[in-house]
Amino acid sequence: MQQICVFRDIMSKIVIALGGNALMESGDSRDYETQVRRAVNAFESLTDIIVKEDVIITHGNGPQVGDLILRNQYTKELPPPMPMHTLGAMSQGLIGEILIEAYENVRSRYGIGKEAINILTRTIVDKNDRAFMNPTKPVGRVYSDQEYSELKNSTDWEFIRTEKGWRRCVPSPMPLDILEKNAILSSLNAGFLPICTGGGGVPVIKTGNYYSGVNAVIDKDLASYVLAHMLDAEEFVILTDVKNAFIDFGKSTQKAVNKVKLNEIKKYYDEGQFSTGSMGPKVLAAMSFVEHGGKVARIGSLKDANNVIEGTSGTIIQA
């Protein structure tokens, strides 16, 4: 098959953040083969933009790192459990293999010349971030009252009470910088499709003259914004399982946010229109990108990726 190699005088750098539905949809089995199939579908919707522009792919890791945490907890009597930041690194390797296998499937069928490369990515956070004083992100399995009492006395974990029982809570600090940004940019300039910043990256803090991992989770959309800003990307695209951001979501007055100026969507954000557990971080990441010099940010459905990127679908935020 003849390979597609498109040469252009000017190519735009575009960071595309894939939501969890790129690998798994509601009701899916969490096995490897299912995730590869979903990823193939995702890349089929992105072939045009991958060929035409300089694209960097980032992704979430929620279900995958959750499964690793569960394996850690259920096999605690076997090999010593690994700290949470290493599980984030493991998930980057796992998802990287899934995405590259899926991309190679699409690449071979469509004759795309560009190769993909998976880059283990660390994200710098501030050790004095207030999130470390108030962990709010539940992770891992649900514990009974008895298990909670035992763990509270034998670990330094923080816990939160849920309807089903107790869950461990970890901090979610703000990402400040991406340590591997130069490697990502070099790979991009060499003609590769970088896959990076998985799950927001492995959280690290400055310890003396080097960086060490810290047990936390980072929002992947906010980390993807930081990467896009550091790379001077022209566009930042968040592909998820909904077509738009909405105001008055779930009410009779619900309205899709289509093309919108930065000051207008900031007003909606300040009013609390976007849930902190779902659309809020995506809107904050998109706003932050445009506010710090990005040309345009887009939020839309992965299944409608071409139209989102072309600007005929989704939420489009401009300065």
DRENDO-1510 file (C-alpha; in Angstrom, 1 decimal, always signed):
<recs>
REC; n; res; u; v; w
REC; 1; MET; +0.0; +0.0; +0.0 .
REC; 2; GLN; +1.3; +3.5; -0.8 .
REC; 3; GLN; +2.1; +5.4; +2.3 .
REC; 4; ILE; +0.5; +8.8; +3.0 .
REC; 5; CYS; +3.2; +11.4; +3.6 .
REC; 6; VAL; +1.8; +15.0; +3.6 .
REC; 7; PHE; +4.4; +17.8; +3.5 .
REC; 8; ARG; +3.3; +21.3; +4.3 .
REC; 9; ASP; +5.2; +24.5; +4.7 .
REC; 10; ILE; +3.6; +25.3; +8.1 .
REC; 11; MET; +2.2; +22.6; +10.4 .
REC; 12; SER; +0.3; +23.5; +13.5 .
REC; 13; LYS; +1.2; +21.9; +16.8 .
REC; 14; ILE; -2.0; +20.4; +18.3 .
REC; 15; VAL; -2.2; +18.6; +21.7 .
REC; 16; ILE; -5.1; +16.2; +21.7 .
REC; 17; ALA; -6.2; +14.9; +25.1 .
REC; 18; LEU; -8.2; +11.6; +24.8 .
REC; 19; GLY; -10.9; +10.9; +27.3 .
REC; 20; GLY; -11.5; +7.6; +29.0 .
REC; 21; ASN; -13.9; +6.5; +26.2 .
REC; 22; ALA; -11.0; +6.2; +23.9 .
REC; 23; LEU; -10.2; +3.0; +25.6 .
REC; 24; MET; -13.4; +2.0; +27.4 .
REC; 25; GLU; -17.1; +2.8; +27.2 .
REC; 26; SER; -19.8; +2.2; +29.8 .
REC; 27; GLY; -20.5; -1.5; +30.0 .
REC; 28; ASP; -17.2; -2.6; +28.3 .
REC; 29; SER; -15.1; -5.4; +29.6 .
REC; 30; ARG; -11.8; -4.1; +31.0 .
REC; 31; ASP; -9.7; -6.7; +29.1 .
REC; 32; TYR; -6.8; -5.8; +26.9 .
REC; 33; GLU; -8.5; -6.7; +23.6 .
REC; 34; THR; -11.5; -4.5; +24.2 .
REC; 35; GLN; -9.3; -1.5; +25.0 .
REC; 36; VAL; -7.3; -2.0; +21.8 .
REC; 37; ARG; -10.6; -2.2; +19.7 .
REC; 38; ARG; -11.8; +1.1; +21.3 .
REC; 39; ALA; -8.4; +2.7; +20.6 .
REC; 40; VAL; -8.5; +1.6; +17.0 .
REC; 41; ASN; -11.9; +3.4; +16.6 .
REC; 42; ALA; -10.3; +6.5; +18.2 .
REC; 43; PHE; -7.4; +6.6; +15.8 .
REC; 44; GLU; -9.6; +6.0; +12.8 .
REC; 45; SER; -11.4; +9.3; +13.7 .
REC; 46; LEU; -8.0; +11.1; +14.0 .
REC; 47; THR; -6.2; +9.9; +10.8 .
REC; 48; ASP; -6.7; +13.1; +8.9 .
REC; 49; ILE; -5.4; +15.4; +11.6 .
REC; 50; ILE; -2.4; +13.1; +12.4 .
REC; 51; VAL; -1.4; +13.2; +8.7 .
REC; 52; LYS; -1.8; +16.9; +8.3 .
REC; 53; GLU; -0.5; +18.4; +11.5 .
REC; 54; ASP; +2.1; +18.0; +14.3 .
REC; 55; VAL; +0.0; +16.1; +16.8 .
REC; 56; ILE; +0.8; +15.1; +20.4 .
REC; 57; ILE; -1.6; +12.6; +22.0 .
REC; 58; THR; -2.2; +12.6; +25.8 .
REC; 59; HIS; -4.6; +10.4; +27.6 .
REC; 60; GLY; -6.3; +9.5; +30.9 .
REC; 61; ASN; -5.7; +6.4; +33.0 .
REC; 62; GLY; -8.5; +6.2; +35.5 .
REC; 63; PRO; -9.8; +2.6; +35.1 .
REC; 64; GLN; -6.4; +1.2; +34.3 .
REC; 65; VAL; -4.6; +2.7; +37.3 .
REC; 66; GLY; -7.6; +1.8; +39.4 .
REC; 67; ASP; -7.2; -1.8; +38.4 .
REC; 68; LEU; -3.5; -1.6; +39.3 .
REC; 69; ILE; -4.3; -0.2; +42.7 .
REC; 70; LEU; -6.8; -3.0; +43.3 .
REC; 71; ARG; -4.2; -5.6; +42.4 .
REC; 72; ASN; -1.8; -3.9; +44.7 .
REC; 73; GLN; -4.3; -4.1; +47.6 .
REC; 74; TYR; -5.5; -7.6; +47.0 .
REC; 75; THR; -2.0; -9.1; +46.7 .
REC; 76; LYS; -0.4; -7.3; +49.6 .
REC; 77; GLU; +0.8; -10.6; +51.2 .
REC; 78; LEU; +2.8; -11.4; +48.1 .
REC; 79; PRO; +5.4; -9.0; +46.6 .
REC; 80; PRO; +5.6; -5.7; +48.5 .
REC; 81; PRO; +3.0; -3.2; +47.1 .
REC; 82; MET; +4.4; -0.4; +45.0 .
REC; 83; PRO; +3.8; +3.3; +45.8 .
REC; 84; MET; +1.0; +5.0; +43.9 .
REC; 85; HIS; +3.2; +7.1; +41.7 .
REC; 86; THR; +4.8; +4.0; +40.3 .
REC; 87; LEU; +1.4; +2.6; +39.5 .
REC; 88; GLY; +0.9; +5.8; +37.4 .
REC; 89; ALA; +4.1; +4.9; +35.6 .
REC; 90; MET; +2.9; +1.3; +35.0 .
REC; 91; SER; -0.4; +2.6; +33.6 .
REC; 92; GLN; +1.5; +4.8; +31.1 .
REC; 93; GLY; +3.4; +1.7; +29.8 .
REC; 94; LEU; +0.2; -0.4; +29.7 .
REC; 95; ILE; -1.9; +2.3; +27.9 .
REC; 96; GLY; +1.0; +3.2; +25.7 .
REC; 97; GLU; +1.2; -0.3; +24.4 .
REC; 98; ILE; -2.6; -0.4; +23.8 .
REC; 99; LEU; -2.5; +2.9; +21.9 .
REC; 100; ILE; +0.6; +2.1; +19.8 .
REC; 101; GLU; -0.9; -1.4; +18.9 .
REC; 102; ALA; -4.1; +0.3; +17.8 .
REC; 103; TYR; -2.3; +3.1; +15.9 .
REC; 104; GLU; -0.2; +0.6; +14.1 .
REC; 105; ASN; -3.4; -1.2; +13.0 .
REC; 106; VAL; -4.8; +2.0; +11.6 .
REC; 107; ARG; -1.5; +3.2; +10.2 .
REC; 108; SER; -1.0; +0.0; +8.2 .
REC; 109; ARG; -4.5; +0.0; +6.7 .
REC; 110; TYR; -4.4; +3.7; +5.8 .
REC; 111; GLY; -0.8; +3.9; +4.7 .
REC; 112; ILE; +0.3; +6.5; +7.2 .
REC; 113; GLY; +4.0; +7.2; +7.3 .
REC; 114; LYS; +4.2; +8.7; +10.8 .
REC; 115; GLU; +5.4; +6.4; +13.6 .
REC; 116; ALA; +4.2; +6.7; +17.2 .
REC; 117; ILE; +6.4; +6.7; +20.3 .
REC; 118; ASN; +5.3; +6.4; +23.9 .
REC; 119; ILE; +7.1; +8.6; +26.4 .
REC; 120; LEU; +7.0; +8.0; +30.1 .
REC; 121; THR; +6.2; +11.5; +31.4 .
REC; 122; ARG; +6.7; +13.1; +34.8 .
REC; 123; THR; +4.8; +16.1; +36.0 .
REC; 124; ILE; +6.2; +18.6; +38.5 .
REC; 125; VAL; +4.0; +19.6; +41.4 .
REC; 126; ASP; +4.6; +21.9; +44.3 .
REC; 127; LYS; +5.3; +20.0; +47.6 .
REC; 128; ASN; +3.5; +22.9; +49.4 .
REC; 129; ASP; +0.4; +22.7; +47.2 .
REC; 130; ARG; -2.6; +23.0; +49.5 .
REC; 131; ALA; -4.0; +19.7; +48.0 .
REC; 132; PHE; -1.4; +17.8; +50.1 .
REC; 133; MET; -3.1; +19.2; +53.2 .
REC; 134; ASN; -6.6; +18.2; +52.0 .
REC; 135; PRO; -6.6; +14.9; +50.0 .
REC; 136; THR; -9.9; +14.6; +48.1 .
REC; 137; LYS; -9.5; +12.1; +45.3 .
REC; 138; PRO; -10.8; +8.6; +46.3 .
REC; 139; VAL; -8.8; +5.7; +44.9 .
REC; 140; GLY; -8.8; +1.9; +45.2 .
REC; 141; ARG; -11.2; -0.5; +46.8 .
REC; 142; VAL; -13.9; +0.1; +49.3 .
REC; 143; TYR; -13.1; -1.0; +52.9 .
REC; 144; SER; -15.4; -2.1; +55.7 .
REC; 145; ASP; -15.5; -0.3; +59.1 .
REC; 146; GLN; -13.2; -3.0; +60.6 .
REC; 147; GLU; -10.7; -2.8; +57.7 .
REC; 148; TYR; -10.7; +1.0; +57.9 .
REC; 149; SER; -9.9; +0.9; +61.7 .
REC; 150; GLU; -7.0; -1.4; +61.0 .
REC; 151; LEU; -5.6; +0.6; +58.1 .
REC; 152; LYS; -6.0; +3.9; +59.9 .
REC; 153; ASN; -3.7; +2.6; +62.6 .
REC; 154; SER; -1.2; +0.9; +60.4 .
REC; 155; THR; -0.8; +3.3; +57.5 .
REC; 156; ASP; -0.5; +7.1; +57.0 .
REC; 157; TRP; -3.4; +7.0; +54.5 .
REC; 158; GLU; -6.3; +9.5; +54.5 .
REC; 159; PHE; -9.8; +8.1; +54.1 .
REC; 160; ILE; -13.2; +9.3; +53.0 .
REC; 161; ARG; -16.6; +7.8; +53.9 .
REC; 162; THR; -18.8; +6.8; +51.0 .
REC; 163; GLU; -22.2; +5.2; +50.7 .
REC; 164; LYS; -20.6; +1.8; +50.3 .
REC; 165; GLY; -17.8; +2.1; +52.9 .
REC; 166; TRP; -14.4; +3.7; +53.3 .
REC; 167; ARG; -12.0; +4.6; +50.5 .
REC; 168; ARG; -8.4; +5.9; +50.5 .
REC; 169; CYS; -8.1; +9.5; +49.5 .
REC; 170; VAL; -5.0; +11.1; +47.8 .
REC; 171; PRO; -4.2; +14.7; +46.9 .
REC; 172; SER; -4.7; +16.1; +43.4 .
REC; 173; PRO; -2.2; +19.0; +43.2 .
REC; 174; MET; -2.0; +21.4; +40.3 .
REC; 175; PRO; +0.6; +20.5; +37.5 .
REC; 176; LEU; +3.3; +23.1; +37.1 .
REC; 177; ASP; +5.7; +21.7; +34.4 .
REC; 178; ILE; +6.3; +18.6; +32.3 .
REC; 179; LEU; +9.9; +17.3; +32.8 .
REC; 180; GLU; +10.0; +15.4; +29.5 .
REC; 181; LYS; +8.8; +18.4; +27.4 .
REC; 182; ASN; +12.1; +18.6; +25.5 .
REC; 183; ALA; +12.1; +14.9; +24.6 .
REC; 184; ILE; +8.4; +15.2; +23.5 .
REC; 185; LEU; +9.3; +18.2; +21.3 .
REC; 186; SER; +12.3; +16.5; +19.8 .
REC; 187; SER; +10.3; +13.4; +19.0 .
REC; 188; LEU; +7.6; +15.7; +17.4 .
REC; 189; ASN; +10.2; +17.5; +15.3 .
REC; 190; ALA; +11.7; +14.2; +14.2 .
REC; 191; GLY; +8.4; +13.3; +12.7 .
REC; 192; PHE; +7.0; +11.0; +15.4 .
REC; 193; LEU; +3.5; +11.0; +16.9 .
REC; 194; PRO; +4.3; +11.4; +20.7 .
REC; 195; ILE; +2.0; +9.6; +23.1 .
REC; 196; CYS; +2.6; +11.1; +26.6 .
REC; 197; THR; +1.4; +12.7; +29.8 .
REC; 198; GLY; -0.7; +9.6; +30.5 .
REC; 199; GLY; -3.0; +10.1; +33.5 .
REC; 200; GLY; -1.6; +13.6; +33.9 .
REC; 201; GLY; +1.9; +12.2; +34.3 .
REC; 202; VAL; +3.8; +10.7; +37.2 .
REC; 203; PRO; +3.6; +13.4; +40.0 .
REC; 204; VAL; +7.1; +14.4; +41.2 .
REC; 205; ILE; +8.4; +17.0; +43.6 .
REC; 206; LYS; +11.9; +18.7; +43.8 .
REC; 207; THR; +14.0; +16.8; +46.4 .
REC; 208; GLY; +17.4; +18.5; +46.7 .
REC; 209; ASN; +18.9; +18.5; +43.1 .
REC; 210; TYR; +16.6; +15.9; +41.6 .
REC; 211; TYR; +12.9; +15.0; +41.4 .
REC; 212; SER; +11.2; +12.1; +43.2 .
REC; 213; GLY; +7.8; +10.6; +42.9 .
REC; 214; VAL; +5.0; +11.6; +45.3 .
REC; 215; ASN; +1.7; +9.8; +46.0 .
REC; 216; ALA; -0.9; +11.9; +44.3 .
REC; 217; VAL; -3.1; +12.0; +41.1 .
REC; 218; ILE; -3.0; +14.8; +38.5 .
REC; 219; ASP; -5.9; +15.8; +36.3 .
REC; 220; LYS; -4.9; +14.8; +32.8 .
REC; 221; ASP; -6.7; +17.7; +31.1 .
REC; 222; LEU; -4.8; +20.3; +33.3 .
REC; 223; ALA; -1.5; +18.5; +32.7 .
REC; 224; SER; -2.3; +18.4; +29.0 .
REC; 225; TYR; -2.9; +22.1; +29.0 .
REC; 226; VAL; +0.5; +22.7; +30.8 .
REC; 227; LEU; +2.2; +20.6; +28.1 .
REC; 228; ALA; +0.4; +22.4; +25.3 .
REC; 229; HIS; +1.5; +25.7; +26.8 .
REC; 230; MET; +5.1; +24.6; +27.3 .
REC; 231; LEU; +5.3; +23.4; +23.7 .
REC; 232; ASP; +3.8; +26.6; +22.3 .
REC; 233; ALA; +1.0; +24.6; +20.7 .
REC; 234; GLU; -1.4; +26.6; +18.5 .
REC; 235; GLU; -4.4; +24.4; +19.5 .
REC; 236; PHE; -5.5; +22.3; +22.4 .
REC; 237; VAL; -8.3; +19.7; +21.9 .
REC; 238; ILE; -10.1; +17.7; +24.6 .
REC; 239; LEU; -12.0; +14.8; +23.2 .
REC; 240; THR; -14.5; +13.2; +25.6 .
REC; 241; ASP; -17.9; +11.4; +25.6 .
REC; 242; VAL; -20.1; +14.5; +25.3 .
REC; 243; LYS; -20.6; +16.8; +22.3 .
REC; 244; ASN; -20.3; +20.1; +24.2 .
REC; 245; ALA; -19.9; +21.9; +27.5 .
REC; 246; PHE; -23.4; +22.9; +28.7 .
REC; 247; ILE; -24.8; +25.7; +30.9 .
REC; 248; ASP; -27.7; +24.8; +33.2 .
REC; 249; PHE; -26.8; +21.2; +32.6 .
REC; 250; GLY; -29.7; +18.8; +33.4 .
REC; 251; LYS; -32.3; +21.6; +33.7 .
REC; 252; SER; -35.1; +22.6; +31.3 .
REC; 253; THR; -32.9; +25.7; +30.4 .
REC; 254; GLN; -29.9; +23.5; +29.4 .
REC; 255; LYS; -28.0; +25.1; +26.6 .
REC; 256; ALA; -24.9; +23.9; +24.7 .
REC; 257; VAL; -21.9; +26.2; +24.7 .
REC; 258; ASN; -20.7; +26.5; +21.1 .
REC; 259; LYS; -18.3; +29.2; +20.0 .
REC; 260; VAL; -17.5; +31.4; +23.0 .
REC; 261; LYS; -15.1; +34.1; +24.0 .
REC; 262; LEU; -12.7; +33.6; +26.9 .
REC; 263; ASN; -14.4; +36.2; +29.1 .
REC; 264; GLU; -17.8; +34.7; +28.6 .
REC; 265; ILE; -16.9; +31.2; +29.5 .
REC; 266; LYS; -14.9; +32.4; +32.5 .
REC; 267; LYS; -18.1; +34.0; +33.7 .
REC; 268; TYR; -20.0; +30.7; +33.4 .
REC; 269; TYR; -17.1; +28.9; +35.1 .
REC; 270; ASP; -17.1; +31.4; +38.0 .
REC; 271; GLU; -20.9; +30.9; +38.4 .
REC; 272; GLY; -20.3; +27.1; +39.0 .
REC; 273; GLN; -21.9; +26.0; +35.7 .
REC; 274; PHE; -19.4; +23.2; +35.2 .
REC; 275; SER; -19.2; +20.3; +37.6 .
REC; 276; THR; -15.9; +19.9; +39.4 .
REC; 277; GLY; -16.1; +16.1; +38.9 .
REC; 278; SER; -16.5; +16.1; +35.1 .
REC; 279; MET; -16.6; +19.1; +32.9 .
REC; 280; GLY; -15.1; +21.6; +35.3 .
REC; 281; PRO; -11.4; +20.6; +34.9 .
REC; 282; LYS; -11.8; +20.4; +31.1 .
REC; 283; VAL; -13.2; +23.9; +30.9 .
REC; 284; LEU; -10.5; +25.2; +33.3 .
REC; 285; ALA; -7.8; +23.6; +31.2 .
REC; 286; ALA; -9.2; +24.9; +27.9 .
REC; 287; MET; -9.6; +28.4; +29.4 .
REC; 288; SER; -6.1; +28.4; +30.8 .
REC; 289; PHE; -4.6; +27.4; +27.5 .
REC; 290; VAL; -6.2; +30.4; +25.7 .
REC; 291; GLU; -5.6; +32.8; +28.5 .
REC; 292; HIS; -1.9; +32.0; +28.3 .
REC; 293; GLY; -1.5; +32.6; +24.6 .
REC; 294; GLY; -3.0; +29.6; +22.9 .
REC; 295; LYS; -4.9; +30.3; +19.7 .
REC; 296; VAL; -7.9; +28.1; +20.3 .
REC; 297; ALA; -9.1; +25.4; +22.6 .
REC; 298; ARG; -11.8; +22.8; +21.7 .
REC; 299; ILE; -13.9; +20.4; +23.8 .
REC; 300; GLY; -16.1; +17.8; +22.0 .
REC; 301; SER; -17.0; +14.2; +21.3 .
REC; 302; LEU; -14.3; +11.8; +20.3 .
REC; 303; LYS; -16.8; +10.1; +17.9 .
REC; 304; ASP; -17.1; +13.5; +16.1 .
REC; 305; ALA; -13.4; +14.3; +16.3 .
REC; 306; ASN; -13.0; +15.6; +12.7 .
REC; 307; ASN; -15.8; +18.1; +13.1 .
REC; 308; VAL; -14.6; +19.2; +16.5 .
REC; 309; ILE; -11.1; +19.9; +15.1 .
REC; 310; GLU; -12.5; +21.6; +12.0 .
REC; 311; GLY; -14.6; +23.8; +14.3 .
REC; 312; THR; -18.1; +22.7; +13.2 .
REC; 313; SER; -18.9; +20.8; +16.4 .
REC; 314; GLY; -18.1; +21.1; +20.1 .
REC; 315; THR; -17.3; +24.0; +22.4 .
REC; 316; ILE; -14.7; +26.4; +20.9 .
REC; 317; ILE; -12.9; +28.9; +23.1 .
REC; 318; GLN; -11.1; +31.8; +21.6 .
REC; 319; ALA; -9.4; +34.9; +23.2 .
</recs>
